[in-house]
Amino acid sequence: MDSVINDKIRLAQQGIARLRKIDAMLQNLQKQQSQINHKVAELKAVLGKENYDVAKIEDKSITSIFYSLFGKLEERVEKERKEALSARLKYDQAVRDLEDIKCQISKLSAERQNYINCQHDFDALYVEKKEQIMKNGGKAAQRILELTNQINSEKINLKEIKEAISAGRDALDSLNRVQNSLSSAEGWGTWDLLGGGLISDLAKHSHIDDAKTETENAQRLLRQFHAELADVRINSDIRIETDGFAKFADFFFDGLIADWFMQSKINQSQESVSHVQSQVHDAVHCLESMESQTNSSIGKLEVELESLIVTT
């Protein structure tokens, strides 16, 4: 067979697969963009309200005078500040998420232009090669063409599966770092409850800061993992749960920042991280099973192809 036309067909198939994946990822990202646009608007309104509540209390309004009469002013100010902090963190995270999504959409849209003619190129090359092999080899040659295309298709899907597995493992690594920071904060928090003083308090909040920073990275990696799954051909008996990915940061902030001085809130945040870790781990396990099945399928097709080539 003509190796030049074989190479052209393989490149066209790879381009078609990449175009399909880009379209699936763009559809996924555009849906997320719409949702986060709405979320940013909602969180901006919440943040404005929380900031207004803090200012109202701190500016000695009638409300603050009322609380001061009952000796609860400082308690109320502290509560409003924590609510404003929680709102600020959620709003800032949503804005960063939106900017990241816009950047990804822009890059993918530009890359998409490289592959828009691949289907047309493949169709023309396929017709050319089919005519060539039918002229030379009859049914056996036709089967060789079919097997070659099946193998190429399976290898493309295998590449997509491996990329999704890599993205899932990256997300798991990040979630593990979040969990490690929370565990360190928990340890210092326990010491703080036993009278550790300023040093243990500072150490605890340093680890919480680390957890917050890594949570932002984990959210980005979870979104990337979700997008990678968009174009993996998943067997009907395999189900990958991803519902919790998009809301991960919200769970984290609700569990921790609303009152981060309380030890119980650190524990709640650990539980929310563990829940998402379990989802990602299960998804990666399913993908690894698919990787094994696809490798097996490719092996069988290649054995049949080799046999045909040798015996024809």
Secondary structure, 3 states (H helix, E strand, C coil): CCHHHHHHHHHHHHHHHHHHHHHHHHHHHHHHHHHHHHHHHHHHHHHHHHHHHHHHHHCCCHHHHHHHHCCCHHHHHHHHHHHHHHHHHHHHHHHHHHHHHHHHHHHHHHHHCCCCCHHHHHHHHHHHHHHHHHHHHHHHHHHHHHHHHHHHHHHHHHHHHHHHHHHHHHHHHHHHHHHHHHHHHHHHHHHHHCCCHHHHHHHHHHHHHHHHHHHHHHHHHHHHHHHHHCCCCCCCCCCCCCCCCCCHHHHHHHHHHHHCCCHHHHHHHHHHHHHHHHHHHHHHHHHHHHHHHHHHHHHHHHHHHHHHHHHC
